Amino acid sequence: MSVRVRFAPSPTGSLHLGSALTALANRLFARRHGGTLLLRIDDTDTERSGPGMEAGILRDLGWLGIAWDEGPLRQSDRFDRYREAAAAARGVEIRDGACWLRAPGQAPFVILRGDGRATYNWATAVDDHDERITDVIRGNDHLSNTPLQEAAVRAIGGEPPRYLHHAVITGDAGKLSKRDGAASIADLRIEGYPPEAVVNYLGLIATSGPGDVLTLDGLVERFDERRLARGTVKVDPGRLRALSTRHLAALPADDLVTRVLDRCPPGTPADAVRALEPALRGVHTLAEAVELVECVLVAPDREPLPELAAIRARYPERLDEGGARALVDELRRAEVPLRRARRALTGRDRGPELWAVFAALPRDEAIRRAA
């Protein structure tokens, strides 16, 4: 039997980082084994579901480049099937106004509520059976559901799929939440992380093993379900930023300029951004790239720093990364306060690395701002 896996999110808006990890793990597994990935929307909770919520998930998957082979299918289209399966299943009894399943080795559990709606475990088991799912890859927060779903599949005469569980992603305070600032794919997109870096990061934490900067194809080759991460994995913002920097630096010039322009205010001159392209290769995120563009195009209120102007005058008109870093080192040796240097050039206390500002500003403009 060919491999068939599914990604089955609830439609609650943008993908949570842990859900994105599940989606990617299933995509890598399917590609690795020449199988099929089915997208199923678990929208039986009609109060929390809606077209806008589902659209957010589809948008995030598309942005990440995680494609599916079949679907999306929706559980809300299958309410009759769940009732039909319950009527024919072994071990079903009706009490307290609901349908319960009594299975060997399990305490009885509800499969249809009093209003006829299927419970999560029943709908999931019926769908996995009908869709011929061979392997279920999901977070280990679903471990307690596994025996119930196995019992449910057997009750309708099927053989349960193989269940594999990966680590749950956590933040500083335990379970990842919006307070962590990167709880969802939408958060990362807004912060300017390129999708290649997010996929790279999630792929590296999905399974243990060697690897650093990898494309989706490289992650497929690296993936091994026997090495799925266990327990919990804490988000490492530093590692994600490092991967982001390296993926942005590797982009073709036109691609990098286009991505930055897409985030700049309307009317930003494309030629100006194109001229800054070499300096943009040192940024951590696209949001930081936009900051760098603004630093160059919008002159700050003057805060003179003559010693900075004098040192900059000794360097070429345009600086590459090496020359810009050398200039910063000379400023440091000359005990020129780097924070004052940043304010003289940009009017800001924070922003892109100082060497990137020097690489972006022509010599005469840097001198004019500091003199």
Short mmCIF file of the C-alpha atoms (twelve columns), coordinates in Angstrom:
data_MODEL
# 
_entry.id   MODEL 
# 
loop_
_atom_site.group_PDB 
_atom_site.id 
_atom_site.type_symbol 
_atom_site.label_atom_id 
_atom_site.label_alt_id 
_atom_site.label_comp_id 
_atom_site.label_asym_id 
_atom_site.label_seq_id 
_atom_site.Cartn_x 
_atom_site.Cartn_y 
_atom_site.Cartn_z 
_atom_site.pdbx_PDB_model_num 
ATOM 1   C CA . MET A 1   0.000   0.000  0.000  1 
ATOM 2   C CA . SER A 2   1.355   3.432  -0.908 1 
ATOM 3   C CA . VAL A 3   2.009   5.918  1.870  1 
ATOM 4   C CA . ARG A 4   -0.862  8.305  2.638  1 
ATOM 5   C CA . VAL A 5   -0.618  10.961 5.338  1 
ATOM 6   C CA . ARG A 6   -2.821  13.881 6.262  1 
ATOM 7   C CA . PHE A 7   -2.530  17.318 7.797  1 
ATOM 8   C CA . ALA A 8   -5.775  18.115 9.597  1 
ATOM 9   C CA . PRO A 9   -5.787  21.558 11.230 1 
ATOM 10  C CA . SER A 10  -8.753  23.187 12.901 1 
ATOM 11  C CA . PRO A 11  -9.636  26.401 11.021 1 
ATOM 12  C CA . THR A 12  -8.750  28.939 13.698 1 
ATOM 13  C CA . GLY A 13  -6.862  31.511 11.625 1 
ATOM 14  C CA . SER A 14  -3.122  31.668 11.049 1 
ATOM 15  C CA . LEU A 15  -1.155  28.477 11.568 1 
ATOM 16  C CA . HIS A 16  0.356   28.100 15.010 1 
ATOM 17  C CA . LEU A 17  4.067   27.331 14.830 1 
ATOM 18  C CA . GLY A 18  3.450   23.829 16.165 1 
ATOM 19  C CA . SER A 19  0.805   23.170 13.498 1 
ATOM 20  C CA . ALA A 20  3.245   24.359 10.835 1 
ATOM 21  C CA . LEU A 21  5.762   21.845 12.176 1 
ATOM 22  C CA . THR A 22  3.159   19.084 11.809 1 
ATOM 23  C CA . ALA A 23  2.322   20.169 8.259  1 
ATOM 24  C CA . LEU A 24  5.983   20.199 7.271  1 
ATOM 25  C CA . ALA A 25  6.740   16.843 8.908  1 
ATOM 26  C CA . ASN A 26  3.919   15.259 6.913  1 
ATOM 27  C CA . ARG A 27  5.075   16.902 3.677  1 
ATOM 28  C CA . LEU A 28  8.661   15.711 4.223  1 
ATOM 29  C CA . PHE A 29  7.490   12.196 5.097  1 
ATOM 30  C CA . ALA A 30  5.261   11.975 2.015  1 
ATOM 31  C CA . ARG A 31  8.023   13.236 -0.276 1 
ATOM 32  C CA . ARG A 32  10.594  10.932 1.326  1 
ATOM 33  C CA . HIS A 33  8.421   7.859  0.720  1 
ATOM 34  C CA . GLY A 34  6.849   8.846  -2.588 1 
ATOM 35  C CA . GLY A 35  3.463   9.134  -0.920 1 
ATOM 36  C CA . THR A 36  0.455   11.437 -0.822 1 
ATOM 37  C CA . LEU A 37  -0.357  14.300 1.552  1 
ATOM 38  C CA . LEU A 38  -4.046  15.024 2.064  1 
ATOM 39  C CA . LEU A 39  -5.222  18.327 3.537  1 
ATOM 40  C CA . ARG A 40  -8.286  17.952 5.735  1 
ATOM 41  C CA . ILE A 41  -9.974  20.783 7.591  1 
ATOM 42  C CA . ASP A 42  -11.293 19.604 10.962 1 
ATOM 43  C CA . ASP A 43  -14.184 22.068 11.166 1 
ATOM 44  C CA . THR A 44  -16.770 20.137 13.146 1 
ATOM 45  C CA . ASP A 45  -16.747 22.932 15.750 1 
ATOM 46  C CA . THR A 46  -18.908 25.282 13.685 1 
ATOM 47  C CA . GLU A 47  -18.804 28.028 16.324 1 
ATOM 48  C CA . ARG A 48  -15.019 28.379 15.981 1 
ATOM 49  C CA . SER A 49  -14.807 27.740 12.233 1 
ATOM 50  C CA . GLY A 50  -15.391 29.963 9.252  1 
ATOM 51  C CA . PRO A 51  -14.228 30.674 5.700  1 
ATOM 52  C CA . GLY A 52  -11.863 33.414 6.883  1 
ATOM 53  C CA . MET A 53  -10.222 31.068 9.366  1 
ATOM 54  C CA . GLU A 54  -9.652  28.402 6.728  1 
ATOM 55  C CA . ALA A 55  -8.318  30.995 4.295  1 
ATOM 56  C CA . GLY A 56  -5.660  31.970 6.841  1 
ATOM 57  C CA . ILE A 57  -4.394  28.396 7.010  1 
ATOM 58  C CA . LEU A 58  -4.310  28.008 3.234  1 
ATOM 59  C CA . ARG A 59  -2.478  31.325 2.903  1 
ATOM 60  C CA . ASP A 60  0.153   30.273 5.465  1 
ATOM 61  C CA . LEU A 61  0.728   26.891 3.827  1 
ATOM 62  C CA . GLY A 62  1.091   28.592 0.449  1 
ATOM 63  C CA . TRP A 63  3.531   31.146 1.850  1 
ATOM 64  C CA . LEU A 64  5.653   28.381 3.376  1 
ATOM 65  C CA . GLY A 65  5.586   26.425 0.117  1 
ATOM 66  C CA . ILE A 66  4.040   23.360 1.793  1 
ATOM 67  C CA . ALA A 67  1.932   21.844 -0.977 1 
ATOM 68  C CA . TRP A 68  -0.684  19.119 -0.565 1 
ATOM 69  C CA . ASP A 69  -1.725  16.473 -3.088 1 
ATOM 70  C CA . GLU A 70  -5.412  16.037 -2.249 1 
ATOM 71  C CA . GLY A 71  -8.014  18.288 -0.650 1 
ATOM 72  C CA . PRO A 72  -8.853  20.347 1.115  1 
ATOM 73  C CA . LEU A 73  -11.581 18.049 2.434  1 
ATOM 74  C CA . ARG A 74  -13.833 19.305 5.218  1 
ATOM 75  C CA . GLN A 75  -15.310 17.379 8.110  1 
ATOM 76  C CA . SER A 76  -18.355 19.642 8.047  1 
ATOM 77  C CA . ASP A 77  -19.342 17.925 4.772  1 
ATOM 78  C CA . ARG A 78  -19.370 14.482 6.441  1 
ATOM 79  C CA . PHE A 79  -21.756 14.693 9.391  1 
ATOM 80  C CA . ASP A 80  -24.046 12.089 7.835  1 
ATOM 81  C CA . ARG A 81  -21.125 9.708  7.327  1 
ATOM 82  C CA . TYR A 82  -20.160 9.884  11.008 1 
ATOM 83  C CA . ARG A 83  -23.713 8.979  12.066 1 
ATOM 84  C CA . GLU A 84  -23.836 6.191  9.482  1 
ATOM 85  C CA . ALA A 85  -20.539 4.759  10.760 1 
ATOM 86  C CA . ALA A 86  -21.774 4.876  14.355 1 
ATOM 87  C CA . ALA A 87  -24.954 2.998  13.427 1 
ATOM 88  C CA . ALA A 88  -22.902 0.165  11.899 1 
ATOM 89  C CA . ALA A 89  -19.999 0.046  14.384 1 
ATOM 90  C CA . ARG A 90  -19.371 -2.720 16.887 1 
ATOM 91  C CA . GLY A 91  -19.712 -1.925 20.588 1 
ATOM 92  C CA . VAL A 92  -21.924 1.172  20.274 1 
ATOM 93  C CA . GLU A 93  -24.532 1.830  22.935 1 
ATOM 94  C CA . ILE A 94  -26.928 4.720  23.476 1 
ATOM 95  C CA . ARG A 95  -27.233 6.224  26.908 1 
ATOM 96  C CA . ASP A 96  -27.615 9.667  28.468 1 
ATOM 97  C CA . GLY A 97  -28.822 10.865 25.060 1 
ATOM 98  C CA . ALA A 98  -25.514 10.187 23.326 1 
ATOM 99  C CA . CYS A 99  -23.749 7.353  21.474 1 
ATOM 100 C CA . TRP A 100 -20.938 5.690  23.393 1 
ATOM 101 C CA . LEU A 101 -18.322 3.238  22.171 1 
ATOM 102 C CA . ARG A 102 -17.375 0.353  24.410 1 
ATOM 103 C CA . ALA A 103 -14.090 -1.125 23.140 1 
ATOM 104 C CA . PRO A 104 -11.766 -3.762 24.624 1 
ATOM 105 C CA . GLY A 105 -9.251  -2.239 27.007 1 
ATOM 106 C CA . GLN A 106 -10.898 1.204  26.947 1 
ATOM 107 C CA . ALA A 107 -13.351 2.942  29.212 1 
ATOM 108 C CA . PRO A 108 -16.528 3.769  27.224 1 
ATOM 109 C CA . PHE A 109 -16.317 7.126  25.454 1 
ATOM 110 C CA . VAL A 110 -18.762 9.341  23.578 1 
ATOM 111 C CA . ILE A 111 -18.619 9.227  19.774 1 
ATOM 112 C CA . LEU A 112 -21.842 11.138 18.949 1 
ATOM 113 C CA . ARG A 113 -23.198 13.897 21.171 1 
ATOM 114 C CA . GLY A 114 -26.839 14.273 21.991 1 
ATOM 115 C CA . ASP A 115 -27.357 16.667 19.075 1 
ATOM 116 C CA . GLY A 116 -25.879 14.105 16.654 1 
ATOM 117 C CA . ARG A 117 -22.516 15.831 16.181 1 
ATOM 118 C CA . ALA A 118 -19.460 13.585 16.085 1 
ATOM 119 C CA . THR A 119 -16.754 13.985 18.700 1 
ATOM 120 C CA . TYR A 120 -13.201 14.763 17.593 1 
ATOM 121 C CA . ASN A 121 -11.891 11.227 18.077 1 
ATOM 122 C CA . TRP A 122 -14.771 9.596  16.218 1 
ATOM 123 C CA . ALA A 123 -14.709 11.963 13.233 1 
ATOM 124 C CA . THR A 124 -10.925 11.658 12.999 1 
ATOM 125 C CA . ALA A 125 -10.982 7.851  13.118 1 
ATOM 126 C CA . VAL A 126 -13.746 7.556  10.500 1 
ATOM 127 C CA . ASP A 127 -11.943 9.987  8.195  1 
ATOM 128 C CA . ASP A 128 -8.567  8.267  8.561  1 
ATOM 129 C CA . HIS A 129 -10.214 4.937  7.744  1 
ATOM 130 C CA . ASP A 130 -12.191 6.227  4.756  1 
ATOM 131 C CA . GLU A 131 -9.242  8.183  3.354  1 
ATOM 132 C CA . ARG A 132 -6.925  5.158  3.656  1 
ATOM 133 C CA . ILE A 133 -4.412  7.015  5.819  1 
ATOM 134 C CA . THR A 134 -1.394  4.793  6.481  1 
ATOM 135 C CA . ASP A 135 0.590   7.025  8.855  1 
ATOM 136 C CA . VAL A 136 -0.470  9.800  11.224 1 
ATOM 137 C CA . ILE A 137 2.269   12.278 12.148 1 
ATOM 138 C CA . ARG A 138 1.286   14.848 14.759 1 
ATOM 139 C CA . GLY A 139 2.374   16.528 17.979 1 
ATOM 140 C CA . ASN A 140 2.752   14.470 21.120 1 
ATOM 141 C CA . ASP A 141 -0.062  16.462 22.729 1 
ATOM 142 C CA . HIS A 142 -2.257  13.950 20.831 1 
ATOM 143 C CA . LEU A 143 -0.792  10.897 22.588 1 
ATOM 144 C CA . SER A 144 -3.883  10.475 24.765 1 
ATOM 145 C CA . ASN A 145 -6.117  10.414 21.668 1 
ATOM 146 C CA . THR A 146 -4.251  7.538  20.032 1 
ATOM 147 C CA . PRO A 147 -5.813  4.551  21.885 1 
ATOM 148 C CA . LEU A 148 -9.309  5.989  21.448 1 
ATOM 149 C CA . GLN A 149 -8.821  6.468  17.712 1 
ATOM 150 C CA . GLU A 150 -7.311  3.000  17.338 1 
ATOM 151 C CA . ALA A 151 -10.365 1.536  19.085 1 
ATOM 152 C CA . ALA A 152 -12.701 3.590  16.903 1 
ATOM 153 C CA . VAL A 153 -11.059 2.461  13.649 1 
ATOM 154 C CA . ARG A 154 -11.300 -1.176 14.737 1 
ATOM 155 C CA . ALA A 155 -14.956 -0.707 15.680 1 
ATOM 156 C CA . ILE A 156 -15.771 0.082  12.038 1 
ATOM 157 C CA . GLY A 157 -13.765 -2.885 10.788 1 
ATOM 158 C CA . GLY A 158 -10.530 -1.125 9.847  1 
ATOM 159 C CA . GLU A 159 -6.859  -1.430 10.742 1 
ATOM 160 C CA . PRO A 160 -5.510  1.687  12.471 1 
ATOM 161 C CA . PRO A 161 -2.742  3.669  10.796 1 
ATOM 162 C CA . ARG A 162 0.704   3.924  12.312 1 
ATOM 163 C CA . TYR A 163 0.802   6.833  14.767 1 
ATOM 164 C CA . LEU A 164 4.009   8.889  15.054 1 
ATOM 165 C CA . HIS A 165 4.334   11.826 17.412 1 
ATOM 166 C CA . HIS A 166 6.799   14.698 17.258 1 
ATOM 167 C CA . ALA A 167 7.844   17.198 19.914 1 
ATOM 168 C CA . VAL A 168 5.644   20.101 20.956 1 
ATOM 169 C CA . ILE A 169 7.132   23.573 20.438 1 
ATOM 170 C CA . THR A 170 7.268   25.711 23.579 1 
ATOM 171 C CA . GLY A 171 8.192   29.271 24.471 1 
ATOM 172 C CA . ASP A 172 9.883   30.800 27.500 1 
ATOM 173 C CA . ALA A 173 6.925   30.140 29.786 1 
ATOM 174 C CA . GLY A 174 6.058   26.666 28.546 1 
ATOM 175 C CA . LYS A 175 3.337   26.208 25.955 1 
ATOM 176 C CA . LEU A 176 3.851   28.633 23.073 1 
ATOM 177 C CA . SER A 177 1.506   31.616 23.201 1 
ATOM 178 C CA . LYS A 178 1.076   35.001 21.577 1 
ATOM 179 C CA . ARG A 179 3.210   36.508 24.339 1 
ATOM 180 C CA . ASP A 180 6.219   34.801 22.772 1 
ATOM 181 C CA . GLY A 181 5.951   37.069 19.733 1 
ATOM 182 C CA . ALA A 182 6.350   34.260 17.203 1 
ATOM 183 C CA . ALA A 183 3.462   31.983 18.046 1 
ATOM 184 C CA . SER A 184 2.114   31.875 14.514 1 
ATOM 185 C CA . ILE A 185 3.308   31.889 10.932 1 
ATOM 186 C CA . ALA A 186 1.569   35.260 10.480 1 
ATOM 187 C CA . ASP A 187 3.759   36.679 13.279 1 
ATOM 188 C CA . LEU A 188 6.919   35.553 11.509 1 
ATOM 189 C CA . ARG A 189 5.718   36.848 8.154  1 
ATOM 190 C CA . ILE A 190 4.968   40.266 9.671  1 
ATOM 191 C CA . GLU A 191 8.396   40.331 11.330 1 
ATOM 192 C CA . GLY A 192 9.979   39.820 7.923  1 
ATOM 193 C CA . TYR A 193 11.358  36.299 8.122  1 
ATOM 194 C CA . PRO A 194 11.597  34.718 4.671  1 
ATOM 195 C CA . PRO A 195 9.573   31.504 4.307  1 
ATOM 196 C CA . GLU A 196 12.696  29.551 3.311  1 
ATOM 197 C CA . ALA A 197 14.226  30.264 6.731  1 
ATOM 198 C CA . VAL A 198 11.065  29.306 8.642  1 
ATOM 199 C CA . VAL A 199 10.785  26.010 6.749  1 
ATOM 200 C CA . ASN A 200 14.506  25.390 7.266  1 
ATOM 201 C CA . TYR A 201 14.169  25.982 11.011 1 
ATOM 202 C CA . LEU A 202 11.102  23.774 11.411 1 
ATOM 203 C CA . GLY A 203 12.687  21.041 9.311  1 
ATOM 204 C CA . LEU A 204 15.791  20.998 11.485 1 
ATOM 205 C CA . ILE A 205 13.818  20.654 14.709 1 
ATOM 206 C CA . ALA A 206 11.413  18.060 13.301 1 
ATOM 207 C CA . THR A 207 14.067  15.355 13.440 1 
ATOM 208 C CA . SER A 208 17.520  15.098 14.929 1 
ATOM 209 C CA . GLY A 209 20.552  14.805 12.681 1 
ATOM 210 C CA . PRO A 210 23.143  16.879 10.827 1 
ATOM 211 C CA . GLY A 211 22.300  19.898 8.727  1 
ATOM 212 C CA . ASP A 212 22.213  23.662 8.774  1 
ATOM 213 C CA . VAL A 213 21.116  25.827 5.842  1 
ATOM 214 C CA . LEU A 214 18.872  23.566 3.757  1 
ATOM 215 C CA . THR A 215 16.250  23.900 1.060  1 
ATOM 216 C CA . LEU A 216 13.023  21.921 1.128  1 
ATOM 217 C CA . ASP A 217 14.655  19.280 -1.076 1 
ATOM 218 C CA . GLY A 218 17.560  19.047 1.358  1 
ATOM 219 C CA . LEU A 219 15.165  18.655 4.279  1 
ATOM 220 C CA . VAL A 220 13.415  15.800 2.446  1 
ATOM 221 C CA . GLU A 221 16.725  13.973 2.094  1 
ATOM 222 C CA . ARG A 222 17.522  14.578 5.761  1 
ATOM 223 C CA . PHE A 223 14.120  13.548 7.148  1 
ATOM 224 C CA . ASP A 224 13.944  10.270 9.053  1 
ATOM 225 C CA . GLU A 225 10.786  9.457  10.999 1 
ATOM 226 C CA . ARG A 226 12.849  7.250  13.319 1 
ATOM 227 C CA . ARG A 227 14.570  10.417 14.573 1 
ATOM 228 C CA . LEU A 228 11.481  12.514 15.275 1 
ATOM 229 C CA . ALA A 229 12.143  14.998 18.073 1 
ATOM 230 C CA . ARG A 230 10.520  13.928 21.332 1 
ATOM 231 C CA . GLY A 231 9.154   15.761 24.339 1 
ATOM 232 C CA . THR A 232 9.325   19.516 23.884 1 
ATOM 233 C CA . VAL A 233 11.459  21.834 21.776 1 
ATOM 234 C CA . LYS A 234 11.922  25.430 22.868 1 
ATOM 235 C CA . VAL A 235 11.853  28.116 20.197 1 
ATOM 236 C CA . ASP A 236 15.374  29.438 19.543 1 
ATOM 237 C CA . PRO A 237 14.985  32.976 18.121 1 
ATOM 238 C CA . GLY A 238 18.750  33.309 17.639 1 
ATOM 239 C CA . ARG A 239 18.949  30.261 15.413 1 
ATOM 240 C CA . LEU A 240 15.944  31.387 13.389 1 
ATOM 241 C CA . ARG A 241 17.483  34.831 12.888 1 
ATOM 242 C CA . ALA A 242 20.779  33.305 11.804 1 
ATOM 243 C CA . LEU A 243 19.019  31.113 9.241  1 
ATOM 244 C CA . SER A 244 17.023  34.114 8.066  1 
ATOM 245 C CA . THR A 245 20.200  36.130 7.502  1 
ATOM 246 C CA . ARG A 246 21.799  33.368 5.490  1 
ATOM 247 C CA . HIS A 247 18.747  32.702 3.332  1 
ATOM 248 C CA . LEU A 248 18.323  36.409 2.585  1 
ATOM 249 C CA . ALA A 249 22.010  36.711 1.726  1 
ATOM 250 C CA . ALA A 250 21.689  33.825 -0.732 1 
ATOM 251 C CA . LEU A 251 18.761  35.300 -2.676 1 
ATOM 252 C CA . PRO A 252 19.354  36.496 -6.250 1 
ATOM 253 C CA . ALA A 253 19.697  40.287 -6.322 1 
ATOM 254 C CA . ASP A 254 16.408  40.922 -8.130 1 
ATOM 255 C CA . ASP A 255 14.505  38.640 -5.748 1 
ATOM 256 C CA . LEU A 256 15.923  40.359 -2.664 1 
ATOM 257 C CA . VAL A 257 15.151  43.824 -4.017 1 
ATOM 258 C CA . THR A 258 11.606  42.806 -4.930 1 
ATOM 259 C CA . ARG A 259 10.907  41.371 -1.482 1 
ATOM 260 C CA . VAL A 260 12.206  44.503 0.217  1 
ATOM 261 C CA . LEU A 261 10.268  46.822 -2.101 1 
ATOM 262 C CA . ASP A 262 7.075   44.872 -1.389 1 
ATOM 263 C CA . ARG A 263 7.395   45.903 2.270  1 
ATOM 264 C CA . CYS A 264 8.502   49.504 1.705  1 
ATOM 265 C CA . PRO A 265 6.035   52.434 1.763  1 
ATOM 266 C CA . PRO A 266 4.355   53.146 -1.578 1 
ATOM 267 C CA . GLY A 267 6.487   55.386 -3.737 1 
ATOM 268 C CA . THR A 268 9.837   54.121 -2.471 1 
ATOM 269 C CA . PRO A 269 12.222  54.473 -5.455 1 
ATOM 270 C CA . ALA A 270 13.123  51.054 -6.838 1 
ATOM 271 C CA . ASP A 271 16.470  52.370 -8.090 1 
ATOM 272 C CA . ALA A 272 17.416  53.455 -4.570 1 
ATOM 273 C CA . VAL A 273 16.643  50.021 -3.138 1 
ATOM 274 C CA . ARG A 274 18.528  48.366 -5.980 1 
ATOM 275 C CA . ALA A 275 21.587  50.502 -5.206 1 
ATOM 276 C CA . LEU A 276 21.432  49.343 -1.582 1 
ATOM 277 C CA . GLU A 277 21.257  45.650 -2.511 1 
ATOM 278 C CA . PRO A 278 24.830  44.787 -1.374 1 
ATOM 279 C CA . ALA A 279 24.195  46.283 2.079  1 
ATOM 280 C CA . LEU A 280 20.850  44.494 2.384  1 
ATOM 281 C CA . ARG A 281 22.641  41.148 2.451  1 
ATOM 282 C CA . GLY A 282 23.637  41.689 6.066  1 
ATOM 283 C CA . VAL A 283 20.126  42.121 7.478  1 
ATOM 284 C CA . HIS A 284 18.435  39.564 9.709  1 
ATOM 285 C CA . THR A 285 14.904  40.079 8.389  1 
ATOM 286 C CA . LEU A 286 13.057  41.910 5.633  1 
ATOM 287 C CA . ALA A 287 11.649  44.278 8.253  1 
ATOM 288 C CA . GLU A 288 15.229  45.201 9.145  1 
ATOM 289 C CA . ALA A 289 15.970  45.681 5.446  1 
ATOM 290 C CA . VAL A 290 13.131  48.204 5.224  1 
ATOM 291 C CA . GLU A 291 14.572  50.013 8.239  1 
ATOM 292 C CA . LEU A 292 17.913  50.222 6.467  1 
ATOM 293 C CA . VAL A 293 16.285  51.670 3.354  1 
ATOM 294 C CA . GLU A 294 14.506  54.269 5.478  1 
ATOM 295 C CA . CYS A 295 17.772  55.128 7.259  1 
ATOM 296 C CA . VAL A 296 19.351  55.948 3.924  1 
ATOM 297 C CA . LEU A 297 16.446  57.708 2.235  1 
ATOM 298 C CA . VAL A 298 15.320  59.797 5.211  1 
ATOM 299 C CA . ALA A 299 18.028  62.048 6.636  1 
ATOM 300 C CA . PRO A 300 17.764  62.484 10.431 1 
ATOM 301 C CA . ASP A 301 17.885  65.680 12.424 1 
ATOM 302 C CA . ARG A 302 21.538  66.681 12.667 1 
ATOM 303 C CA . GLU A 303 23.551  65.384 15.608 1 
ATOM 304 C CA . PRO A 304 27.118  66.299 14.556 1 
ATOM 305 C CA . LEU A 305 29.978  63.918 15.274 1 
ATOM 306 C CA . PRO A 306 33.045  65.451 13.548 1 
ATOM 307 C CA . GLU A 307 35.410  62.607 14.468 1 
ATOM 308 C CA . LEU A 308 33.106  60.189 12.632 1 
ATOM 309 C CA . ALA A 309 33.128  62.451 9.553  1 
ATOM 310 C CA . ALA A 310 36.929  62.621 9.619  1 
ATOM 311 C CA . ILE A 311 37.377  58.848 9.768  1 
ATOM 312 C CA . ARG A 312 34.754  58.180 7.097  1 
ATOM 313 C CA . ALA A 313 36.538  60.604 4.745  1 
ATOM 314 C CA . ARG A 314 39.550  58.266 4.617  1 
ATOM 315 C CA . TYR A 315 37.543  55.375 3.163  1 
ATOM 316 C CA . PRO A 316 36.260  54.816 -0.399 1 
ATOM 317 C CA . GLU A 317 32.973  56.231 -1.691 1 
ATOM 318 C CA . ARG A 318 31.231  52.856 -1.402 1 
ATOM 319 C CA . LEU A 319 32.055  50.149 1.127  1 
ATOM 320 C CA . ASP A 320 31.556  46.422 0.942  1 
ATOM 321 C CA . GLU A 321 30.961  44.456 4.137  1 
ATOM 322 C CA . GLY A 322 34.648  44.032 4.850  1 
ATOM 323 C CA . GLY A 323 35.402  47.716 4.422  1 
ATOM 324 C CA . ALA A 324 32.372  48.758 6.462  1 
ATOM 325 C CA . ARG A 325 33.324  46.449 9.321  1 
ATOM 326 C CA . ALA A 326 36.879  47.776 9.222  1 
ATOM 327 C CA . LEU A 327 35.531  51.299 9.550  1 
ATOM 328 C CA . VAL A 328 33.463  50.335 12.593 1 
ATOM 329 C CA . ASP A 329 36.545  48.728 14.137 1 
ATOM 330 C CA . GLU A 330 38.513  51.949 13.589 1 
ATOM 331 C CA . LEU A 331 35.767  53.978 15.228 1 
ATOM 332 C CA . ARG A 332 35.894  51.621 18.191 1 
ATOM 333 C CA . ARG A 333 39.699  51.963 18.462 1 
ATOM 334 C CA . ALA A 334 39.375  55.734 18.249 1 
ATOM 335 C CA . GLU A 335 36.842  55.557 21.096 1 
ATOM 336 C CA . VAL A 336 34.106  57.143 19.011 1 
ATOM 337 C CA . PRO A 337 30.837  56.175 20.758 1 
ATOM 338 C CA . LEU A 338 29.070  53.781 18.400 1 
ATOM 339 C CA . ARG A 339 25.641  54.710 19.688 1 
ATOM 340 C CA . ARG A 340 26.338  58.365 18.885 1 
ATOM 341 C CA . ALA A 341 27.616  57.290 15.473 1 
ATOM 342 C CA . ARG A 342 24.357  55.463 14.818 1 
ATOM 343 C CA . ARG A 343 22.307  58.469 15.903 1 
ATOM 344 C CA . ALA A 344 24.355  60.824 13.730 1 
ATOM 345 C CA . LEU A 345 23.750  58.641 10.674 1 
ATOM 346 C CA . THR A 346 20.186  57.443 11.258 1 
ATOM 347 C CA . GLY A 347 18.671  59.407 14.128 1 
ATOM 348 C CA . ARG A 348 17.939  56.122 15.898 1 
ATOM 349 C CA . ASP A 349 19.365  54.228 18.846 1 
ATOM 350 C CA . ARG A 350 18.559  50.866 17.293 1 
ATOM 351 C CA . GLY A 351 18.247  49.348 13.882 1 
ATOM 352 C CA . PRO A 352 20.365  47.493 11.346 1 
ATOM 353 C CA . GLU A 353 23.954  46.727 12.291 1 
ATOM 354 C CA . LEU A 354 26.178  49.801 12.056 1 
ATOM 355 C CA . TRP A 355 28.398  48.296 9.373  1 
ATOM 356 C CA . ALA A 356 25.327  47.821 7.157  1 
ATOM 357 C CA . VAL A 357 24.450  51.499 7.571  1 
ATOM 358 C CA . PHE A 358 27.950  52.461 6.435  1 
ATOM 359 C CA . ALA A 359 27.706  50.091 3.487  1 
ATOM 360 C CA . ALA A 360 24.379  51.600 2.499  1 
ATOM 361 C CA . LEU A 361 25.317  55.295 2.805  1 
ATOM 362 C CA . PRO A 362 27.637  56.847 0.218  1 
ATOM 363 C CA . ARG A 363 30.702  58.537 1.733  1 
ATOM 364 C CA . ASP A 364 29.595  62.116 1.042  1 
ATOM 365 C CA . GLU A 365 26.161  61.536 2.554  1 
ATOM 366 C CA . ALA A 366 27.615  59.943 5.676  1 
ATOM 367 C CA . ILE A 367 30.035  62.868 6.065  1 
ATOM 368 C CA . ARG A 368 27.237  65.405 5.500  1 
ATOM 369 C CA . ARG A 369 25.140  63.827 8.258  1 
ATOM 370 C CA . ALA A 370 28.013  63.651 10.740 1 
ATOM 371 C CA . ALA A 371 29.780  66.956 10.032 1 
# 
